[in-house]
Amino acid sequence: MSEAGTEAVTNCHGLKMIAADGKRRLTDIATAEQLFRIIQSIPAPKAEPFKRWPAQVGRERIEEIFDPEQTIDRAMQAYLRKGYSEGWIHQRLLSIRIRNDLTVEWQSCGVERGREFAILTDEITWPWSGMFPRQHKNLKGLKRRASGTT
């Protein structure tokens, strides 16, 4: 195995998961990045389709950097594939734009990202939804973004 593959394998950790027999068994787990590194290290020809997919995604991401409108188009297609209506998608994209405009306004008024943003977001979310954003994310099974965005 290549050095990259060895590195990825040694960074895998065990997690007890329920097996088909109902018992908890120690199972190797890896992050998405680690899995891609493992796939890169596989020399078999049958691994080629798996190796091509991250390359395709990388190419698409580079295209989006040069033409950000492609990001919106891809988001719309992904929502359509998930079964959302065009009206819902329009409202979702509009709400993202409004949230970004609001964020810019808060920053221009000296509000700092993090706790202050969270407090303001809670204040504008509670009246219309009856719950705080964290409660809504838990209800929907959503995870917090790791990029530091709000």
Salt bridges, closest charged atoms under 4 A:
ASP21 OD2 - ARG25 NH2 2.40
GLU48 OE2 - LYS51 NZ 3.70
GLU63 OE2 - ARG59 NH1 2.75
GLU63 OE1 - ARG74 NH2 3.47
GLU64 OE1 - ARG61 NH1 3.94
GLU64 OE2 - ARG74 NE 2.54
